[in-house]
Structure formats: C-alpha cells, structure tokens
C-alpha cells in the first residue's frame, strides 16, 4: 500500500501523454496473467504487479487514479476520451 512507481510495458491510448511517476495503491490483491500483451503498466512490490491492464475496450487499474496526482488525472482524461470516441 502507498505510493509506487509505474513502469510502462505496452503502448495504450490510456497512457498517452503520461510521464512515468508514482501512483497511489491501496489494495494488496492484484491480477495474475500469463498474457504479457494485456499488461500496460506494472509496479514492483517484491513481485511484479500489473498496475494497468487492458484488452480491446476493457481496462483496469490496480491503484486509485483519482488519488494519484497528475498521472492519475491524465489516465482518467484518457479513459474519458476513449469512451467519447466510442460513441
């Protein structure tokens, strides 16, 4: 729990215009996946935690973007833009 660094693994419109930085994690559980293509960003907590995942039009974040400063707000703006483009 707490602030931890994101490391981007795969390009995604969700992470456009986001500089690497710290985001705020609260939960101790995380997604396990064998598919490296769905891992958009990861964070290290002694194990590699998929912090942002996505496939097609489904996305998930392990941390709280609304509490994660500029990086989190940009993620939310990008997500909103993706939704608006789908209309």
Secondary structure, DSSP 8 states (H G I E B T S, - for coil): -EEEE-EE-S--GGGTT--S-EEEE--S-----S-GGGEEEEEESSSEEEEEEEETTEEEESSBGGGSHHHHHHHHHHHHHHHHHH-
